[in-house]
């Protein structure tokens, strides 16, 4: 890990502290371009925005998908105070970002929570393949 990586991770942790001070869960992220310049910063605002998806990683991935050309996005690095959740990971992958560097792993985060994580929700499927495939077939060609 480079000194620049460490410096940007320190900033992500500062953003997490700002989120907590603002009444939100303590998570922060920033996106750094291929030239090393900070392109955008975000804090978790899931409580103040009453939006369970207002994670900083998701907000940055959405911003990058809207604002960056694919050849620029692939050269970016997202620095985040905690390893992105599954929702954010999916958005990061779809946005075409090049790299993610995080400070705290999901396992380390769960160890810090007195009650652990969220309860799991049962999933059932797959089902109705013949019907479900009709709108999808041919789309990804």
C-alpha positions as protocol buffer text, in pm:
chain_id: "A"
residue {
  index: 1
  type: UNK
  ca { x: 0 y: 0 z: 0 }
}
residue {
  index: 2
  type: UNK
  ca { x: 141 y: 335 z: -106 }
}
residue {
  index: 3
  type: UNK
  ca { x: 161 y: 652 z: 100 }
}
residue {
  index: 4
  type: UNK
  ca { x: -109 y: 801 z: -126 }
}
residue {
  index: 5
  type: UNK
  ca { x: -333 y: 502 z: -51 }
}
residue {
  index: 6
  type: UNK
  ca { x: -285 y: 557 z: 321 }
}
residue {
  index: 7
  type: UNK
  ca { x: -351 y: 931 z: 290 }
}
residue {
  index: 8
  type: UNK
  ca { x: -677 y: 870 z: 102 }
}
residue {
  index: 9
  type: UNK
  ca { x: -784 y: 603 z: 352 }
}
residue {
  index: 10
  type: UNK
  ca { x: -726 y: 853 z: 633 }
}
residue {
  index: 11
  type: UNK
  ca { x: -959 y: 1093 z: 451 }
}
residue {
  index: 12
  type: UNK
  ca { x: -1223 y: 819 z: 415 }
}
residue {
  index: 13
  type: UNK
  ca { x: -1204 y: 762 z: 790 }
}
residue {
  index: 14
  type: UNK
  ca { x: -1244 y: 1140 z: 848 }
}
residue {
  index: 15
  type: UNK
  ca { x: -1554 y: 1134 z: 627 }
}
residue {
  index: 16
  type: UNK
  ca { x: -1689 y: 842 z: 835 }
}
residue {
  index: 17
  type: UNK
  ca { x: -1640 y: 1046 z: 1152 }
}
residue {
  index: 18
  type: UNK
  ca { x: -1822 y: 1339 z: 988 }
}
residue {
  index: 19
  type: UNK
  ca { x: -2112 y: 1110 z: 897 }
}
residue {
  index: 20
  type: UNK
  ca { x: -2138 y: 994 z: 1257 }
}
residue {
  index: 21
  type: UNK
  ca { x: -2124 y: 1350 z: 1388 }
}
residue {
  index: 22
  type: UNK
  ca { x: -2407 y: 1433 z: 1148 }
}
residue {
  index: 23
  type: UNK
  ca { x: -2628 y: 1160 z: 1293 }
}
residue {
  index: 24
  type: UNK
  ca { x: -2560 y: 889 z: 1037 }
}
residue {
  index: 25
  type: UNK
  ca { x: -2381 y: 554 z: 1037 }
}
residue {
  index: 26
  type: UNK
  ca { x: -2001 y: 607 z: 1038 }
}
residue {
  index: 27
  type: UNK
  ca { x: -1900 y: 542 z: 679 }
}
residue {
  index: 28
  type: UNK
  ca { x: -1716 y: 762 z: 430 }
}
residue {
  index: 29
  type: UNK
  ca { x: -1566 y: 724 z: 84 }
}
residue {
  index: 30
  type: UNK
  ca { x: -1385 y: 918 z: -184 }
}
residue {
  index: 31
  type: UNK
  ca { x: -1312 y: 860 z: -549 }
}
residue {
  index: 32
  type: UNK
  ca { x: -966 y: 939 z: -686 }
}
residue {
  index: 33
  type: UNK
  ca { x: -902 y: 979 z: -1056 }
}
residue {
  index: 34
  type: UNK
  ca { x: -624 y: 829 z: -1266 }
}
residue {
  index: 35
  type: UNK
  ca { x: -413 y: 1142 z: -1211 }
}
residue {
  index: 36
  type: UNK
  ca { x: -443 y: 1117 z: -831 }
}
residue {
  index: 37
  type: UNK
  ca { x: -690 y: 1405 z: -793 }
}
residue {
  index: 38
  type: UNK
  ca { x: -992 y: 1360 z: -567 }
}
residue {
  index: 39
  type: UNK
  ca { x: -1298 y: 1358 z: -792 }
}
residue {
  index: 40
  type: UNK
  ca { x: -1573 y: 1330 z: -530 }
}
residue {
  index: 41
  type: UNK
  ca { x: -1634 y: 1255 z: -163 }
}
residue {
  index: 42
  type: UNK
  ca { x: -1939 y: 1115 z: 14 }
}
residue {
  index: 43
  type: UNK
  ca { x: -2059 y: 1032 z: 361 }
}
residue {
  index: 44
  type: UNK
  ca { x: -2330 y: 789 z: 469 }
}
residue {
  index: 45
  type: UNK
  ca { x: -2661 y: 980 z: 490 }
}
residue {
  index: 46
  type: UNK
  ca { x: -2898 y: 686 z: 528 }
}
residue {
  index: 47
  type: UNK
  ca { x: -3061 y: 822 z: 845 }
}
residue {
  index: 48
  type: UNK
  ca { x: -3079 y: 1194 z: 766 }
}
residue {
  index: 49
  type: UNK
  ca { x: -3203 y: 1120 z: 413 }
}
residue {
  index: 50
  type: UNK
  ca { x: -3435 y: 839 z: 535 }
}
residue {
  index: 51
  type: UNK
  ca { x: -3287 y: 628 z: 255 }
}
residue {
  index: 52
  type: UNK
  ca { x: -3142 y: 287 z: 337 }
}
residue {
  index: 53
  type: UNK
  ca { x: -2940 y: 299 z: 13 }
}
residue {
  index: 54
  type: UNK
  ca { x: -2759 y: 625 z: 90 }
}
residue {
  index: 55
  type: UNK
  ca { x: -2423 y: 454 z: 141 }
}
residue {
  index: 56
  type: UNK
  ca { x: -2124 y: 662 z: 31 }
}
residue {
  index: 57
  type: UNK
  ca { x: -1991 y: 386 z: -195 }
}
residue {
  index: 58
  type: UNK
  ca { x: -2322 y: 356 z: -379 }
}
residue {
  index: 59
  type: UNK
  ca { x: -2353 y: 732 z: -417 }
}
residue {
  index: 60
  type: UNK
  ca { x: -2001 y: 752 z: -565 }
}
residue {
  index: 61
  type: UNK
  ca { x: -2061 y: 458 z: -799 }
}
residue {
  index: 62
  type: UNK
  ca { x: -2379 y: 623 z: -927 }
}
residue {
  index: 63
  type: UNK
  ca { x: -2197 y: 953 z: -972 }
}
residue {
  index: 64
  type: UNK
  ca { x: -1912 y: 784 z: -1161 }
}
residue {
  index: 65
  type: UNK
  ca { x: -2151 y: 597 z: -1391 }
}
residue {
  index: 66
  type: UNK
  ca { x: -2324 y: 926 z: -1478 }
}
residue {
  index: 67
  type: UNK
  ca { x: -2026 y: 1160 z: -1496 }
}
residue {
  index: 68
  type: UNK
  ca { x: -1717 y: 963 z: -1603 }
}
residue {
  index: 69
  type: UNK
  ca { x: -1628 y: 817 z: -1938 }
}
residue {
  index: 70
  type: UNK
  ca { x: -1559 y: 442 z: -1915 }
}
residue {
  index: 71
  type: UNK
  ca { x: -1189 y: 489 z: -1992 }
}
residue {
  index: 72
  type: UNK
  ca { x: -1161 y: 734 z: -1701 }
}
residue {
  index: 73
  type: UNK
  ca { x: -1372 y: 525 z: -1461 }
}
residue {
  index: 74
  type: UNK
  ca { x: -1151 y: 219 z: -1507 }
}
residue {
  index: 75
  type: UNK
  ca { x: -852 y: 424 z: -1388 }
}
residue {
  index: 76
  type: UNK
  ca { x: -1017 y: 541 z: -1065 }
}
residue {
  index: 77
  type: UNK
  ca { x: -975 y: 415 z: -711 }
}
residue {
  index: 78
  type: UNK
  ca { x: -1245 y: 429 z: -446 }
}
residue {
  index: 79
  type: UNK
  ca { x: -1114 y: 464 z: -92 }
}
residue {
  index: 80
  type: UNK
  ca { x: -1363 y: 373 z: 176 }
}
residue {
  index: 81
  type: UNK
  ca { x: -1364 y: 347 z: 551 }
}
residue {
  index: 82
  type: UNK
  ca { x: -1520 y: 0 z: 542 }
}
residue {
  index: 83
  type: UNK
  ca { x: -1538 y: -283 z: 289 }
}
residue {
  index: 84
  type: UNK
  ca { x: -1839 y: -221 z: 64 }
}
residue {
  index: 85
  type: UNK
  ca { x: -2153 y: -422 z: 132 }
}
residue {
  index: 86
  type: UNK
  ca { x: -2302 y: -648 z: -136 }
}
residue {
  index: 87
  type: UNK
  ca { x: -2535 y: -374 z: -262 }
}
residue {
  index: 88
  type: UNK
  ca { x: -2247 y: -129 z: -303 }
}
residue {
  index: 89
  type: UNK
  ca { x: -2018 y: -393 z: -453 }
}
residue {
  index: 90
  type: UNK
  ca { x: -2273 y: -458 z: -727 }
}
residue {
  index: 91
  type: UNK
  ca { x: -2298 y: -88 z: -807 }
}
residue {
  index: 92
  type: UNK
  ca { x: -1920 y: -47 z: -807 }
}
residue {
  index: 93
  type: UNK
  ca { x: -1881 y: -336 z: -1052 }
}
residue {
  index: 94
  type: UNK
  ca { x: -2149 y: -197 z: -1284 }
}
residue {
  index: 95
  type: UNK
  ca { x: -2004 y: 154 z: -1272 }
}
residue {
  index: 96
  type: UNK
  ca { x: -1673 y: 33 z: -1414 }
}
residue {
  index: 97
  type: UNK
  ca { x: -1448 y: 166 z: -1137 }
}
residue {
  index: 98
  type: UNK
  ca { x: -1097 y: 28 z: -1143 }
}
residue {
  index: 99
  type: UNK
  ca { x: -1010 y: -42 z: -781 }
}
residue {
  index: 100
  type: UNK
  ca { x: -1139 y: -28 z: -422 }
}
residue {
  index: 101
  type: UNK
  ca { x: -922 y: 16 z: -114 }
}
residue {
  index: 102
  type: UNK
  ca { x: -1088 y: -15 z: 228 }
}
residue {
  index: 103
  type: UNK
  ca { x: -978 y: 31 z: 588 }
}
residue {
  index: 104
  type: UNK
  ca { x: -1209 y: -200 z: 785 }
}
residue {
  index: 105
  type: UNK
  ca { x: -1325 y: -542 z: 661 }
}
residue {
  index: 106
  type: UNK
  ca { x: -1685 y: -656 z: 692 }
}
residue {
  index: 107
  type: UNK
  ca { x: -1575 y: -919 z: 944 }
}
residue {
  index: 108
  type: UNK
  ca { x: -1401 y: -653 z: 1155 }
}
residue {
  index: 109
  type: UNK
  ca { x: -1712 y: -433 z: 1134 }
}
residue {
  index: 110
  type: UNK
  ca { x: -1939 y: -715 z: 1252 }
}
residue {
  index: 111
  type: UNK
  ca { x: -1707 y: -775 z: 1549 }
}
residue {
  index: 112
  type: UNK
  ca { x: -1756 y: -410 z: 1651 }
}
residue {
  index: 113
  type: UNK
  ca { x: -2137 y: -434 z: 1644 }
}
residue {
  index: 114
  type: UNK
  ca { x: -2288 y: -557 z: 1972 }
}
residue {
  index: 115
  type: UNK
  ca { x: -2568 y: -746 z: 1796 }
}
residue {
  index: 116
  type: UNK
  ca { x: -2385 y: -853 z: 1481 }
}
residue {
  index: 117
  type: UNK
  ca { x: -2535 y: -794 z: 1140 }
}
residue {
  index: 118
  type: UNK
  ca { x: -2884 y: -773 z: 997 }
}
residue {
  index: 119
  type: UNK
  ca { x: -3107 y: -1080 z: 1013 }
}
residue {
  index: 120
  type: UNK
  ca { x: -3095 y: -1288 z: 697 }
}
residue {
  index: 121
  type: UNK
  ca { x: -3400 y: -1297 z: 472 }
}
residue {
  index: 122
  type: UNK
  ca { x: -3491 y: -1631 z: 315 }
}
residue {
  index: 123
  type: UNK
  ca { x: -3470 y: -1641 z: -65 }
}
residue {
  index: 124
  type: UNK
  ca { x: -3666 y: -1891 z: -276 }
}
residue {
  index: 125
  type: UNK
  ca { x: -3602 y: -1975 z: -639 }
}
residue {
  index: 126
  type: UNK
  ca { x: -3523 y: -2010 z: -914 }
}
residue {
  index: 127
  type: UNK
  ca { x: -3877 y: -2057 z: -1041 }
}
residue {
  index: 128
  type: UNK
  ca { x: -4075 y: -2004 z: -1362 }
}
residue {
  index: 129
  type: UNK
  ca { x: -3772 y: -2025 z: -1589 }
}
residue {
  index: 130
  type: UNK
  ca { x: -3975 y: -2052 z: -1909 }
}
residue {
  index: 131
  type: UNK
  ca { x: -4167 y: -1731 z: -1834 }
}
residue {
  index: 132
  type: UNK
  ca { x: -3881 y: -1538 z: -1670 }
}
residue {
  index: 133
  type: UNK
  ca { x: -3636 y: -1592 z: -1954 }
}
residue {
  index: 134
  type: UNK
  ca { x: -3858 y: -1428 z: -2221 }
}
residue {
  index: 135
  type: UNK
  ca { x: -3782 y: -1061 z: -2136 }
}
residue {
  index: 136
  type: UNK
  ca { x: -3414 y: -1143 z: -2073 }
}
residue {
  index: 137
  type: UNK
  ca { x: -3319 y: -1362 z: -2368 }
}
residue {
  index: 138
  type: UNK
  ca { x: -3110 y: -1175 z: -2620 }
}
residue {
  index: 139
  type: UNK
  ca { x: -3066 y: -864 z: -2406 }
}
residue {
  index: 140
  type: UNK
  ca { x: -2702 y: -932 z: -2315 }
}
residue {
  index: 141
  type: UNK
  ca { x: -2572 y: -997 z: -2666 }
}
